[in-house]
Each structure stands twice: as C-alpha cells, then as structure tokens.
C-alpha cells in the first residue's frame, strides 16, 4: 500500500533489506505501508566461480548501507523526526570471519557457496543426519556452517586459526554502528548450529567442529534493540542516533509476514533471487519433515518450509544468456508457448540444490533440446522447472497447514511475470493470490518493528493488500502432474537419490 507523505501514520520505520544482489532501504508508516519516493536500492555483486564459490564483500555491503541511509534520510527531510525505529533483514546462512578488532579476514560466505560439498559428504558418514535435523531443524548441506568450517579447516587452516569471531553480515553492520555483537534467534537458526529446542548454540555440533562457542555472538530475541549509535555514525545520522535498532532477522521470515502469511492458514511462495515455500507456526513442530527445514522467527514462532537456491536467478540467467527481449515483449511470447512443451525439461540447479533433495552437487540441465527449440520455449521450461521444485516442497508442507489454507505469492522475481504466477497456479492445482505489495520483506520488517514497539498488538490483524488471483486450469494441471513425474524421473537419472527425502 502506498500513500502520500501527509497520509503517513506514526511511528515511521526505517527498514533495511540486505539481499543477495542488492540492498534496499525504505521508510514505512505505522500501518507498514510504503511511503512514495522513500525507497533506495543499491546493488552489490556476488563473486562466483566454477568451483562453487559464491561470496560477498562485507565492506561493499557496509558502504552500500551507508549510502542508502544517507540518501533516504535526505529525501525524508523533516519526516525523520517521526521515525520510531530501524529494522534490518538479511540474506541468511551466511558467515564472515573477523579478527579481534572486527575487521574481515574472510569474504562473506553465502548459502550458495557449495565448495564444502565434499566435507558435507564426510559429515553424513560421521553423524546421525536425522538427529541433526531434529536438533537444529537443518539438514546436512553445504549451505550451512558445519560443513563450511570443516572445509576451511581442510583447505585454509591458517586462515581459520586467525579468526577471532564468526558473525553474519547483519552482525557486521551492527558492530560498526554500535560496537556490540548480538545475533537474533532468527538469523542464528539459519546457520545450522542453533538447537531449536533449547534456543542455544548446539553444543554437540560445536564439539565436533574446529571452532569454539566463544567465537559466536550472544543470542537475543528480535524485540531486544540496540540504542545509541557510536561516532562517526551518530554525527552522520543524528536522527537515528537514539532510536532503537532491532536485531537483524532472516529475510525469508520477514517476507512471509509481509505477504500476509503469519499462521498455518496462509502459505507463502516467495521468489526473489532464490525461491521458497513457507508457513509460520506457533512454537516448533515435534518432527521436521524430511526435505524441509524449521527456522526461528523469534522465541515463540517458527518458520517451516523449504527453499531452492535458484528462483529469479534462473529467469535472469536465461534471459541474459539467450539475449531475450524486454519484459513486456517476453511476457507475451511466454504466454504463447505451449505449457509443458513435450520432451523439453529443465532441472533448475544453477547454484546446486537445497529443498527438497538437498543435493549440493546438483547441476542444472536442459533435456530434450532439438534444432526446432526456441529460446522462449527454453525459458518457459525453466520457469516450469522451478515451479515443480516448489510444488514438491508444498506437498511436504500440506499436513502442517490449516484445512482451508490460502496461497499468497510475492517477491520481485515473481511479481514481474504474470505468466510465471499462472504456471505456479497450474502446477499446484490451487488458486494463488499475488501480493499487491512489491517489497514483502520490507513490509514484514515494518510489521515486526511495530509489534516490538508496541504500536501493533497483533500483526495477524494487519491485512495486506491483495493483487490478482490466479486460478488453475484443470487441463493444464493434469498435464503438469504428468510432466512433474517425468521431471522427477530425470532428476533421479541425472542427479541421483534425494538426500533430504526417505
């Protein structure tokens, strides 16, 4: 929802969303609505290589955050006097090694960095994967920190020994702003090292790894803010100097709430760079279904679901690689392609696989290409491939949803393509409602902040605007069901047994 400056309701909230490919800063009002023109985006670059590297530069992100805050405060002018708090969401399953002064010794290792896949295999032979899954809500995979530390110990032991502290990118920002460390249960739960039952660092895991619990920050809940910016930030941003800055949360958790999905009666599909299907539950499930994860939203709420390492990245990569036309022309062409083009399939694992199969050694594949295959047909097959993976996650989630649940979709990667939304509805065989809100993470962050400030009693009552509803076509759904079976057959032939499934 957007309004004029004069319609904004207090308190205002500054939200910072540090994503995989960019940083977004927004100011939202006391209803979590976006305020026109108070929206800044600063891109940053993931450094990739053929061996599986996917890292970020911590100082590039810090510089981007500073630039975005400078610009948005300048645009806001006198409205900054109405700010009540600052909130941060970040990409999660990331790790940064720093020295005793907080200076980076390593790049930011992201969830998409698969160089530790060999070490993951070794851990699978050494530990009880089902027990790990139960304790932490996370499966054995290169996107989590246990195998990352084993990889560093094997390949760069001298570097590992120099690291005084392991932190996330959100903690790095707060160290600069407050000279204080603290990590939310939300962000910590994405590391694979938080015990979801005790909400403490998992001692059994840490005892098996070349690290010490003293190298991790104290755990805090998301409603425990820091106040009092240190110089030079206090002088640079006097309007923020004495506001509460709330601990960073996982971007997926914020996106879920921003999509209007705050309970088991709502299922959220979010497609940005990656893609995910999730629901929010009170407390923790007794047993996390194989193939899924369970993360913390806070001490009292959990996020159950699954995510793929590739979502909108598939659309972007194929569009650039095949030099496809602009969005409007491309959407028209996609709509004209026959659904589930016979014989053509794409396994969407450009960055390896997370849910539901958890094969970090998976690679993307086109199958069924001929001399007659057109680039737009390849793109449609790729979008269908992502939809199939999300449909598999959805089936695992069904038993934990309310009987009459609704599906809400959001994320910049998805909202740019109505054709993709229709593909999802047809593959799932269920109506899917698009979010009118383009930046669901920003809205969710604002809701959590307003809840923590005490100005909103129950975010479940904060209805979000709805966009268009996409109803499934029964004939296309039946066709996609058959093609999904073929898709899974190809998966097993080309990739092998799913590691997150029975």
N, C-alpha and C positions, 0 to 999 in steps of 0.2 A: 504494500500500500504506500502511495506517495502523496504528499500534501505540500502546501505552501509553507514558507518559513513561519508565517503568522499563525498557522493552524497547529504547529508542533506543540505537543503536550509535555510538560516537565515530569520527571527529570530527563534530560537528554543523556545519551550514552555514546561514547566513542568506542567503536568496535574495530579490531584489527584482525584480519584473517590472513594468516601466513600459509599459503597453499603450495602445491608442488611447483607451479610455474609462475606464480605471481603473489604479490602482497596487495590486499585490498583494505582500505580504510574507509569507514562510513560513520556518519553521525545519525543516530536513530532517536526517535522520541519516546515518550513514556508509554506508548502503545506498541513499541518495537517497529514502528513504521519508518521507512526510509525518508529522508528529507532531501528534496531536489538539489542537485549540484554539490551535495556534500558527500562525494564518492570519489575516491582516488585509487587508481590502480598503478602499481609499479611492478614490471616484470622482473623475474630473475631466471637464471638458467641452471638446469640440471646437467651436470657433466657426466656424459655416458661414454662407455667404450665397449668393444665387442666381448670383453671377458666378463661382462655383467656389472660393471661399475655404474652407479647412479648416486652421485653425491652433490651436495650444495656447499656454497661458501658462506660460512656464518657471518662474516663481516659484510658481505654483499647484502645479505638479508637485513642486518642491522642498519646499514646505510639506507636501504630501501624503506624501512620502517620510519627512520628519522625523516626522510624526505616526504613520505606520505603524511606524517603527522604535521610537519611544517605547513604543507600545502592545505590540508583540510582545516587547520586552525585559522589560517589566513582567510580562507573562504568563509568560515563560520562567523568571523568578526565577533560582534557582541553576543552572539548565541553561545559562545564558550562559557559565559557566566552561568548558563543554565545546565551545564554538564554535571551529572551526578556520579559518574564512574567510568572506568575504562575496562574493557574486556578483550581478551585475546584468545583466538583459536589457532591451532597449528596443524599441519600435516603431522601424523604420528607414526610410531615405530621408527623414530629417528634417534640418532645418538651422536654426540660430539664429545671428544676428549679434550680437556683443558688442563693447564698447569695450575700451580697453587695460586697464581695471580688471576686466574680466569681467562688466560689467553689461549686461543685454539692451538692444539697440537695436531689435530686431525681435521679432515673435512667433516661435514655433516653427512653421515651415512643414512640413506633413506631406506624406506621399506622396499624399494625396487632394486636395491643393490643385491645381486644374487651371487657374489663371489664366495660366499661362505657355504654354498650348497654342498660341497664335499664334506665340510665339517658337520653339516646337518645330518648327513647320512651316518657319520660316525656316532653322533649323539643318539640316533634312532636305534643303533645297536647296543648302546650303553645304558639307556634309561627306559623306563616304562612310559611310553608315549601317552597311554590312556591316563595314567596317574598325573602326568604333567598337565594334560588337557583339563583334568578335573580341578587341579590346584590353581592354575593360572588362567584358565579359560582360553588358552592359546595352544595351537599345535606346534610341533617341531617343524620349523621352516626358517629359511634364510632371512625373512623379513623381520624376525625377532632377534633380540640381543644375545641369547645364549650362544647360538652358532656364530654370531659376529665376533664375540670375544674369543671363541676357540680359533676362528680364522686368523684374527690378529695375533694371537699367541703363536700360531704356526708360521705365519708369513712375516710378521713385523714385531717380534718380541721386544726389541729395544724400544720401539715406539710405545708399545703397550705399557712397558715398565715406567715410562716417563709421565704417563697420565695420572694426575692427582685426583681428578673427578670426572665422572661421566654424567653428562646432562643432555637435555633436549634443547631444541632451538628456542623454545619459549623460555626456558630457564636461563639461557644465554642472554636473551634480551633483558630479562628482569635483573640479572646480575649487573648489567651495565646501568640500568635505571635506578636500582636500589641497593646495590652491593649486598644482596642477600639471595640465598638459594632456597628453593622450595618447589616441590612438584606436586601437582594435583593427582588424586587417585585416578582421575580420568586419563591423563597422559601416561602415568606410570603403568596402567593396566595394558596399554598397547605395547609395552616393552617385552612382554612375556616373562617378566620377573616379579610381578606382583601376585601375592597369594589372594585370590578373590574371596576366600572365606574369612581370613584374618585382617585383610586390608593392610598388610605389612609386606615389606620386601620378603620374597620367598627364600628362607634360609637354606632349604635343601638344594635349590638351584645354585645359589651363590657359593655354597660349599664345594660344588663340582666345577666351578669356573675360575679362571685366573684373575679374579677381581675380589674386592672386599666390600662389605656393605657400607663401610665408611666412605666409599667413593660415590655414594648416591645421596641425593638431597633428601631432606626430611619431607615426609608426606603430609599434605594439607588438603582440606576439603575446598571445593570451589567457591564457598562463601566466606573464605578467610583471606581478605585482601591485604595488600601492602599499601602503605601510605607514606609519603614523604620522599619525593624524587631527590636524588643526590645531584650535585653540580657535575657537569655543566647543564644537565637536563632541566633542573629546576629553574635555572635562569633562562634557558631556551624556551621552556613551555610553562610559564608561571601559572597559566590557567589550569594546568594538570598537576601542579606540584603537590597539592594537598588533597587530591581526590583519591578515593580507593581504586587501586588497580587489582582486579581479581585474577587469580591464578589461571594460567592457560589451560584450555580444555581441548580434547580431541575434536578436530573439525567435523568428523562424522557424527559425533554426538550432537554438536550444535546444529548441523544440517538437518538431523532428524526432527528436532524440536521446531526448527524454522519451517519445516514442511507441514507443520500441524500434526506431527505424529509423536505424541507424548505418552502413549499407552498401547496395550495389545489390541485395541480396536482399530489401530491405524498401522499400516505397513508403508515404510518409506523406501522408494527407489531413488537413489541419487547418482547422477552421472556427471562427473567433472572430468579431471584427467583420468581418475580411476572410476570404478563403479561399485555400488553397494546396495544391499537389500537388508533392512534392519527394522527392529521394533524396540520400544522402551518397555521395560518391566520393573515392577517393584521388587527390590531385593535381587537375589541371584537365583537362577534356575538350579534345581537339585543336580541335574546332569546336563552338561552341554552336549547337544547333538554332534556326532562326528561330522566333520566338514564345516562346522560353524565355529565362531568364537563368541565369547562373552566378555565384554569390557565394562568398565565402570563409567557411569555418567557422574555420579557422586557417591557418597557413602550409602545412600539409600535406594539408588536406582541403577539399573544395569542396561546395557545395550546388547541385544542378542541379534546376531546376523552373520553375514559373510560379505567379503569384498573381493573384487578382482583387481589385479594390478594394472589392467588396461580398460579404459572406458572411452571417454572422449579422445584419448590419445590415439585410438585406432582410427577414428574419423579424421583427425588432424594428419596422421602419418600417411594414410592412403590418399587423402586429398592432395597433400604436397607431393608425394612420390609420383602419383599418376597425373599431376598437374590438372586437377579437376577444376571446373568453373566456380564462380562465386556462389554464395549460399542460396540465393533465390532461384537461380537457374538450375542449380544442382538439386534442390528440393523437388522441382518439377520433374526432372529426369528420374530421380529416385522413385517418385510416386508412379512413374510409368513402367517400372521394371516388375516383371512377374515375381510374386512372392516365392521364396524358396526355389530359385531357379534350379531346375533339375540337374543333378550331378555336381553342382557347384557348392562348395562349403569352405568356411574359413574358421580355423581354430585361433582365437584371439589372444595369443600369449606372447606379444612383443616384449613384455617385461617379465616373463615367467608366469607362473600361476599361483594364486592364493586359493580362495574358496572356489569350488568345494573340494577340489582334488589335491591342492597343496603340493603340486609338482614344481619346485623352483627350477628344475632343469627343463621345463616345458618350453617349446619354441613355437612361434606362430607358423601356420601352414595354410596355403591355398590348395585345395584339392578339386580336380575336375575342370581345370582350365583348358580351353580349346582355342583354335585360331579365331573362332567367332565370338569369344568372350569379350564383352565391352567393359571399359573401366568403371562405368557406373554400376554394372552388374557385380563387379568385384566389391565395390563399396557397400552395396546393399547386402551382399553375402556376409561382409564383415560386421555390419550392424546387427544382422540376424544372429551371427555367432556370439556377440556379446549378450544379446537377449537370451539365447539358450543357456549361457552360463548363469545368468541371473535367475532364470526360471528354475534351474536345479537348486539354487540356494533357497528360493521361495518354497519349494516343496519340503525342504528340511525344516523351514520355519513354521509351516502351517499348524502343527499341533500346539504351538505356543501362542496362537492368535485367538482373539475372540471369535465367536461363531459368525458374526456378520461384519467382519473387518472390511475396511476400505483400503484401497491402494492409492497413495499420493506420490507423485513424481516431481523431482526438482533437480537442480544442478545446471550450470551453464552449458555443459556438453550436450545435455538432452533437450533443454528448452529451445535451443537453436534449430531443432529438427522435428517438426510435427510428424514427419514420416517415421522417424525412429520411435516416437511415442506410440504411433499406431501399430508399429511392428511389435512393441512390447505388449500392448493390449492383446494382439492376435496370438502371440506366443503364449502368454499367460492364460488366455481364455477368460479374462476378467476385465471389468471396466477399470481404467486408470485415469485419475484426475490430475491434470497438470497444475503445478503451483503458479499462481499469478505472480508471486514473489520470485524475482530472478536470483537474488542472493540469499538463499535459505540459511547458509551458515551465519551470515550477518544478523539475520532476524533471530535465529536461535540464540546467538550470543547475547543479543539485547534482552531477550526474554529471561535468560539465566541471570543476567545482571540485575534486571528489575526485580526478579524474585529475591536475589540476595540483598538488595537494598530495602526490601520490604514494601515496595510500592505496588507489587502484584502478589496477591495471596495465592493464586493457583493459576499457573500458566496453562493448564488444561482448558481454562475458560477463555483463553485468548485466541479466538478463532482467526485463522488465516484466510486471506482472500483466495478464492479458487479460480483457476483458469478453466480451459476447455476440458471436457470429459471425453475420453476415447473409448468407445465401446468395441468389443471384439467382434470380428466377423466369424461366424461358426465354421464356414467352409475353410477359411484361411487357417483357423485354429487347428482343425483336423489335419490340414496339410503340414502345418508346423510341428504338430505332435509326431507325425511320421518322420519328418526331417530331423527332429531332435534325437530320435532313436538312431538315425544314421550318423548324426553328429557325434553321439557318444561312442558308436562303433568305431569311427575314425579316431577318436581320442584314444581308445584302448589299443588300436593298431599302431598308431604313430607315437604315442607318449607312454602308454602302459597303464598299470593299475593306479587308481587314485589313492593317494596316501592318507587323505582325510576321511575316507569312507570305509565301510566294512569290506 
